[in-house]
Amino acid sequence: MNRRLPAEWEPQSAIQFTFPHQNSDWADVLDIVTPCFVEAIEIVSRYEKVLVVCADSTLVKSLLKNANQQNLILVEIPSNDTWARDHGGITIFENKKPIILDFVFNGWGLKFAADKDNLITRQLLEKGIFKNTVIQHGGMVLEGGAIESDGHGTLLTTTQCMLSPNRNPHLSQVEIEEKLKSLFGLERVLWLQHGHLLGDDTDAHIDTLARFCNENTIAYVQCNDINDEHYEALQKMQQELQTFRQLNGVPYNLVPLPMPSAIYANAGYRLPATYANFLIINQAVLVPTYNVPEDAQALAQLTNCFPNRTVIGIDCSPLILQHGSLHCVTMQYPVGIL
C-alpha cells in the first residue's frame, strides 16, 4: 500500500472543534471556557472552514456572530467532551486519495467516559460531512495528540503514552511500531522515552512536548530551572532529541520553547501549560498563551519557525483547567476531505 500520513502544515480543508456544553466536564466553568472556543473558531474561520460538532447548533451559531459565516459547518452530535484532537479521525493518503482512519478512543486509557466521543467520526460520515471520503477502522486505540508526522515517513511519539497498559496491552512496542508503519506508510518511528507535564491526563502526548515545524525542525518544551519539578525529565528529553537524526543523517534543527511559569488549579495541583500545543492552519499558526511572562518569548520563537505564516496568540488559560490546550481541542482535515 502506498500510504502517507500528511504533516499538519500541508493545505487543509477544515479544522474540527467539538464545542463545550453543560453535560461535559466544562459545566462548572462553561462561562469561562466558551469565549476561548469562540475566539479560536472565529480566528480559524478567517483562514479556512471550521467544522463544529455541538449539542445545540442554534446556540453556537449565535455565539459565533463574528466568524466568517461562509466557513462555518455546525453539526449536532452528542459528545462526552471537547478534545477533538483525540476523538477526531486521522487522515492519511493512499495512492494520493484521502482515507480517514477512525481509531478507538477510550478516554486516554479508560480514565474518562468516551462512549459518545468514540462515535463522532462515524456520525459525521453518516451526515455526509466527509463527502465521498472512505473511512476505515484503525484497529487499535490511538489519539491524534499521541503522534507527530513530518509528512515524509517519520513519526514522533512517546513510549509513556503508546505503551500505557490501558490502551493496547496486547501489543508490544515492536508490534505497535509495525502497526503504525503499516497504517501510516512510515519508514520509521522516533520514540521519546522521557518528558511529561504535571497535571496531564494523556500520559505524555507528544503534542504537549515536541512538534515538527517542518521536515527538519522540531520545537520542544525546554526546562532550565533546576528547581522546577519538570527539570530532570525535560532535560533527558532534550538530550534524546539531540540524538535524533533526519533520514539523511543530519541532526534536527531544535527550537526550544520556554516552560511557562507555574500555573495552579484551585485545588493546588499544577496545570499542564505548554507552548508546544500550537495549531498550524492555512497561512497561520495559533499559539496558546497563559498570561505569563514567557508568552512573548514563545510567540517570538514560533514566529521564527514559521516565517511565511501569521503567528497569533490565543489566551488558553481556561483550557488548561481541564488539562489540555489549543491543539488538543482541534483536528485538521487535509484538502479533499470536506
KOLSETI-71918 format. One line per field, with one value per residue (C-alpha): y, z, x; chain; residue number from 1. Coordinates in nm, 3 decimals, decimal comma. Example, Ala and Ser with C-alpha at 12.3 -4.5 7.8 and 13.67 -1.06 7.14 Angstrom:
2
y = -0,450_-0,106;
z = 0,780_0,714;
x = 1,230_1,367;
ch = A_A;
i = 1_2;
***
This chain:
338
y = 0,000_0,344_0,526_0,859_1,050_1,419_1,685_1,942_2,228_2,084_2,253_2,194_2,185_2,238_2,234_2,042_2,161_1,983_2,259_2,252_2,206_2,178_1,799_1,798_1,832_2,207_2,250_2,437_2,679_2,697_3,077_3,096_2,842_2,927_3,260_3,078_2,836_3,121_3,322_3,024_2,926_3,283_3,319_2,988_3,083_3,373_3,123_2,808_2,615_2,519_2,204_2,248_1,944_2,073_1,992_2,298_2,449_2,744_2,846_2,800_2,994_3,286_3,287_3,288_3,611_3,745_3,435_3,408_3,253_3,102_2,895_2,755_2,399_2,323_1,963_1,841_1,520_1,404_1,425_1,348_1,622_1,854_1,700_1,673_1,601_1,267_1,157_1,306_1,100_1,086_1,140_0,952_0,939_0,604_0,628_1,005_0,956_1,057_0,799_0,879_0,629_0,603_0,473_0,363_0,649_0,511_0,825_0,817_0,466_0,435_0,747_0,917_0,829_0,837_0,632_0,928_1,081_0,749_0,761_1,119_1,045_0,773_1,002_1,282_1,038_0,936_1,302_1,350_1,580_1,388_1,363_1,053_1,004_0,645_0,575_0,272_0,147_0,200_-0,133_-0,005_0,260_0,577_0,951_1,221_1,403_1,099_1,127_1,385_1,338_1,512_1,407_1,206_0,883_0,985_0,969_1,116_0,973_0,879_0,542_0,659_0,711_0,445_0,170_0,260_-0,056_0,053_0,138_-0,161_-0,402_-0,696_-0,529_-0,493_-0,184_-0,369_-0,473_-0,120_0,022_-0,226_-0,147_0,228_0,178_-0,024_0,210_0,531_0,417_0,507_0,450_0,488_0,584_0,810_0,724_0,969_0,784_1,094_1,404_1,471_1,756_1,755_1,757_1,591_1,317_1,187_1,002_1,239_1,313_1,425_1,740_1,870_1,819_1,829_1,921_1,917_2,269_2,146_1,837_1,935_2,143_2,029_2,279_2,139_2,236_2,325_2,349_2,512_2,576_2,317_2,378_2,303_1,955_1,902_1,973_1,623_1,464_1,751_1,770_1,399_1,458_1,738_1,503_1,241_1,494_1,589_1,227_1,210_1,236_1,313_1,039_1,197_1,165_1,537_1,642_1,820_2,194_2,204_2,513_2,542_2,679_2,823_2,646_2,871_2,998_2,752_2,783_2,605_2,487_2,600_2,253_2,324_2,099_2,227_2,266_2,141_2,471_2,425_2,627_2,308_2,275_2,520_2,466_2,504_2,618_2,760_3,071_3,096_2,936_2,973_2,964_2,909_3,177_3,184_3,543_3,472_3,644_3,360_3,420_3,678_3,454_3,160_3,374_3,505_3,157_3,021_3,329_3,236_2,878_2,985_3,290_3,251_3,228_3,474_3,374_3,454_3,411_3,293_3,303_2,936_2,976_2,837_2,524_2,406_2,396_2,062_1,970_2,041_2,331_2,462_2,174_1,930_2,081_2,077_1,832_1,927_1,769_1,798_1,932_1,697_1,584_1,836;
z = 0,000_-0,091_0,224_0,371_0,687_0,591_0,803_0,975_0,769_0,442_0,286_0,486_0,405_0,763_1,135_1,365_1,710_1,950_2,139_2,522_2,673_3,007_3,023_2,961_3,217_3,147_3,322_3,623_3,414_3,096_3,116_3,122_2,854_2,598_2,497_2,442_2,198_2,029_1,977_1,836_1,598_1,478_1,405_1,218_1,014_0,862_0,700_0,627_0,702_1,061_1,144_1,482_1,649_1,904_2,116_2,009_1,672_1,716_2,039_1,899_1,583_1,795_1,980_1,659_1,520_1,437_1,247_0,870_0,836_0,496_0,659_0,945_0,938_1,252_1,316_1,611_1,750_2,114_2,285_2,621_2,598_2,367_2,282_1,904_1,859_2,027_1,915_1,565_1,258_1,137_0,764_0,551_0,175_-0,002_-0,364_-0,319_-0,226_0,126_0,378_0,732_0,992_1,281_1,581_1,915_2,167_2,520_2,729_2,748_2,881_3,047_3,263_3,147_2,971_2,592_2,452_2,268_2,156_2,007_1,769_1,641_1,331_1,214_1,267_1,071_0,782_0,813_0,799_0,472_0,607_0,451_0,102_-0,068_0,159_0,270_0,645_0,777_1,134_1,273_1,456_1,777_2,048_1,928_1,984_1,740_2,014_2,053_1,710_1,508_1,135_0,912_0,606_0,468_0,662_1,007_1,312_1,654_1,964_2,330_2,495_2,805_2,605_2,336_2,580_2,859_2,986_2,923_2,555_2,362_2,632_2,390_2,173_2,245_2,145_1,839_1,740_1,790_1,578_1,298_1,313_1,296_1,000_0,817_0,895_0,809_0,548_0,771_0,724_1,095_1,438_1,670_2,032_2,318_2,646_2,866_2,917_3,073_3,221_3,566_3,551_3,208_3,168_2,836_2,959_2,780_2,444_2,202_2,115_2,468_2,442_2,093_1,748_1,389_1,241_0,909_0,790_0,964_1,262_1,597_1,855_2,206_2,567_2,746_3,123_3,255_3,611_3,829_4,097_3,862_3,910_3,533_3,511_3,511_3,272_3,023_3,031_2,944_2,667_2,527_2,525_2,340_2,078_2,025_1,929_1,665_1,301_0,984_0,721_0,556_0,883_0,964_1,319_1,354_1,399_1,759_1,873_2,249_2,375_2,727_3,015_3,123_3,480_3,703_3,699_3,963_3,989_4,282_4,428_4,446_4,174_3,877_3,542_3,219_3,039_2,727_2,418_2,218_2,183_1,891_1,587_1,227_0,986_0,633_0,634_1,016_1,340_1,652_1,974_2,323_2,575_2,950_3,072_3,196_3,114_2,885_2,637_2,439_2,404_2,287_2,023_1,905_1,878_1,680_1,457_1,362_1,295_1,065_0,870_0,599_0,835_1,066_1,429_1,654_2,030_2,195_2,572_2,660_3,037_3,051_2,853_3,094_3,371_3,213_3,145_2,771_2,541_2,187_1,975_2,196_2,109_1,732_1,447_1,094_0,774_0,465_0,133_-0,031_0,279_0,310;
x = 0,000_0,129_0,020_0,130_0,042_0,047_0,211_-0,009_0,137_0,005_-0,304_-0,620_-0,990_-1,111_-1,040_-1,275_-1,381_-1,616_-1,793_-1,828_-2,173_-2,347_-2,313_-1,938_-1,660_-1,670_-2,006_-1,863_-1,656_-1,864_-1,884_-1,503_-1,417_-1,687_-1,527_-1,196_-1,360_-1,545_-1,226_-1,036_-1,316_-1,361_-0,990_-0,969_-1,277_-1,081_-0,845_-1,047_-1,364_-1,444_-1,638_-1,806_-1,958_-2,207_-2,511_-2,714_-2,627_-2,866_-2,696_-2,344_-2,427_-2,549_-2,216_-2,011_-2,151_-1,802_-1,695_-1,681_-2,027_-1,948_-1,676_-1,887_-2,021_-2,224_-2,329_-2,535_-2,383_-2,375_-2,035_-1,881_-1,621_-1,431_-1,093_-1,127_-0,756_-0,806_-1,152_-1,128_-1,048_-0,687_-0,646_-0,397_-0,344_-0,342_-0,230_-0,286_-0,654_-0,765_-0,883_-0,998_-0,880_-1,125_-0,933_-1,073_-1,081_-1,114_-1,071_-0,689_-0,664_-1,008_-0,965_-1,287_-1,612_-1,571_-1,859_-2,017_-1,688_-1,581_-1,881_-1,839_-1,630_-1,866_-2,167_-2,000_-1,967_-2,333_-2,435_-2,247_-1,975_-1,689_-1,845_-1,704_-1,404_-1,360_-1,346_-1,160_-1,136_-0,788_-0,788_-0,628_-0,657_-0,485_-0,527_-0,420_-0,230_-0,003_0,159_0,354_0,421_0,675_0,472_0,763_0,760_0,886_0,660_0,743_0,574_0,632_0,669_0,481_0,163_0,184_0,283_0,041_-0,132_-0,493_-0,456_-0,319_-0,197_-0,190_0,074_0,447_0,645_0,777_0,423_0,288_0,567_0,499_0,128_0,196_0,429_0,166_-0,125_0,059_0,312_0,606_0,974_1,046_0,917_1,116_1,034_1,081_1,124_1,140_0,928_0,591_0,387_0,233_-0,147_-0,152_-0,415_-0,282_0,028_0,266_0,109_0,376_0,179_0,239_0,617_0,771_0,637_0,754_0,752_0,887_1,074_1,397_1,280_1,140_1,013_1,016_0,949_1,272_1,311_1,629_1,510_1,678_1,414_1,124_0,977_0,990_1,362_1,511_1,258_1,266_1,645_1,655_1,401_1,618_1,918_1,713_1,605_1,969_2,045_1,769_1,870_1,682_1,667_1,974_2,170_2,168_2,064_1,733_1,715_1,590_1,399_1,346_1,015_1,011_0,844_0,555_0,561_0,380_0,001_-0,205_-0,563_-0,775_-0,722_-0,350_-0,206_-0,005_-0,179_-0,014_0,051_0,266_0,351_0,411_0,034_0,019_-0,206_-0,087_-0,360_-0,364_-0,140_-0,129_-0,014_-0,226_-0,024_-0,166_-0,073_-0,132_-0,089_0,262_0,595_0,709_0,425_0,625_0,931_0,720_0,548_0,884_1,037_0,743_0,739_1,095_0,985_0,702_0,828_0,561_0,263_0,094_0,154_-0,144_-0,157_-0,479_-0,530_-0,579_-0,576_-0,932_-0,840_-0,571_-0,834_-0,932_-0,569_-0,547_-0,477_-0,530_-0,402_-0,592_-0,933_-0,876_-0,828_-0,726_-0,854_-0,634_-0,758_-1,008_-1,196_-1,481;
ch = A_A_A_A_A_A_A_A_A_A_A_A_A_A_A_A_A_A_A_A_A_A_A_A_A_A_A_A_A_A_A_A_A_A_A_A_A_A_A_A_A_A_A_A_A_A_A_A_A_A_A_A_A_A_A_A_A_A_A_A_A_A_A_A_A_A_A_A_A_A_A_A_A_A_A_A_A_A_A_A_A_A_A_A_A_A_A_A_A_A_A_A_A_A_A_A_A_A_A_A_A_A_A_A_A_A_A_A_A_A_A_A_A_A_A_A_A_A_A_A_A_A_A_A_A_A_A_A_A_A_A_A_A_A_A_A_A_A_A_A_A_A_A_A_A_A_A_A_A_A_A_A_A_A_A_A_A_A_A_A_A_A_A_A_A_A_A_A_A_A_A_A_A_A_A_A_A_A_A_A_A_A_A_A_A_A_A_A_A_A_A_A_A_A_A_A_A_A_A_A_A_A_A_A_A_A_A_A_A_A_A_A_A_A_A_A_A_A_A_A_A_A_A_A_A_A_A_A_A_A_A_A_A_A_A_A_A_A_A_A_A_A_A_A_A_A_A_A_A_A_A_A_A_A_A_A_A_A_A_A_A_A_A_A_A_A_A_A_A_A_A_A_A_A_A_A_A_A_A_A_A_A_A_A_A_A_A_A_A_A_A_A_A_A_A_A_A_A_A_A_A_A_A_A_A_A_A_A_A_A_A_A_A_A_A_A_A_A_A_A_A_A_A_A_A_A_A_A_A_A_A_A_A_A_A_A_A_A;
i = 1_2_3_4_5_6_7_8_9_10_11_12_13_14_15_16_17_18_19_20_21_22_23_24_25_26_27_28_29_30_31_32_33_34_35_36_37_38_39_40_41_42_43_44_45_46_47_48_49_50_51_52_53_54_55_56_57_58_59_60_61_62_63_64_65_66_67_68_69_70_71_72_73_74_75_76_77_78_79_80_81_82_83_84_85_86_87_88_89_90_91_92_93_94_95_96_97_98_99_100_101_102_103_104_105_106_107_108_109_110_111_112_113_114_115_116_117_118_119_120_121_122_123_124_125_126_127_128_129_130_131_132_133_134_135_136_137_138_139_140_141_142_143_144_145_146_147_148_149_150_151_152_153_154_155_156_157_158_159_160_161_162_163_164_165_166_167_168_169_170_171_172_173_174_175_176_177_178_179_180_181_182_183_184_185_186_187_188_189_190_191_192_193_194_195_196_197_198_199_200_201_202_203_204_205_206_207_208_209_210_211_212_213_214_215_216_217_218_219_220_221_222_223_224_225_226_227_228_229_230_231_232_233_234_235_236_237_238_239_240_241_242_243_244_245_246_247_248_249_250_251_252_253_254_255_256_257_258_259_260_261_262_263_264_265_266_267_268_269_270_271_272_273_274_275_276_277_278_279_280_281_282_283_284_285_286_287_288_289_290_291_292_293_294_295_296_297_298_299_300_301_302_303_304_305_306_307_308_309_310_311_312_313_314_315_316_317_318_319_320_321_322_323_324_325_326_327_328_329_330_331_332_333_334_335_336_337_338;
***
